[in-house]
């Protein structure tokens, strides 16, 4: 009996998802702490999201859903930072 395992997960996509979520949660911390933590994590998540997107597209779109949510979290983090999140008290 030979079992074929069909791997449908995209580890880079899930890493981007969780890192982007952590960046979104940490972004509102005042006194530039949120800017450094949330902004830094969102940049790392953006890089991982691009890598995961290309991996997902190479596998006929499998594992792209976490990338979409990561992109939403990244956009919310950058939007929050642009209106003063993580900077002002």
N, C-alpha and C positions, 0 to 999 in steps of 0.2 A: 504494500500500500504506500503509494507516494502521495504526500500531501503538498499541494501547492499553496503557498501563503501569498495572498494578494494584499500587499501593503497599500493602504489608501490614506495613510496619514502623512502629513507634511510637517516634520519637526520644526523646521524654520518658521513655518506659519504659526504654529502654536507658541513658539518662543516670542515671535513678534507680538502676538496677541497678549500674552501675559505681561511682557515688558511694557507695552503701550498702556495697558490697564494700570499697571503700577505707576507709570508716569502721570497718568490722568489723576490718580488718587493723590499722589504726592504734590502735584502742581499748586494747589491752593495754600500751601504752607508759606507764611509771610517771611519778610526780611531776606529775600533772595535765596532762601533755602529751597523753596519750591521751584524757583527758576532754574537752579543748578540741578536739583534731583530730577524734577519732572521733565525739564527741557533736555537734559542729558539722556535720560532713559528714552524719551520720544525720538531722539536722533538715532540711537541704537536700534530702536524698534523700526524706524523707517528704513534703515539699511537692511535689516532682516526681512522686512516686508517685501522689499524689492527682490531680494534673493529668493524668497519663498514664492513670490508671484511667478518668476521665471521658471522655477522648479515645477510649480503647479501647471503652468501652461505647457510645459514639456510633457506632462503626463495627462494631457487632454482635459485639463481643468480640475483635476482631483486635488482637493485640499486647499482650495482658494477661499473658502468661506471665512476661516480665521484671519486671512489677510485683509479681507474687506472690513471686518470688525476692527482690526488693528489700525487700518487707515482712518476709520471713523474716530477711534480714540486718539490717534495722533493729531488729527485735525482739531478735535475739541481741546486738546492740550495746547496746541499752538495758538488757537483762538483765545483760550483763557489767558495765556501768557501775553498776547498782544493787547488785551484790555487791562492788564495790570496784575494778573494772578501770579502769585509767588514773589511779587515785588513789594506791593503796598500792604499795609496792615489793615 
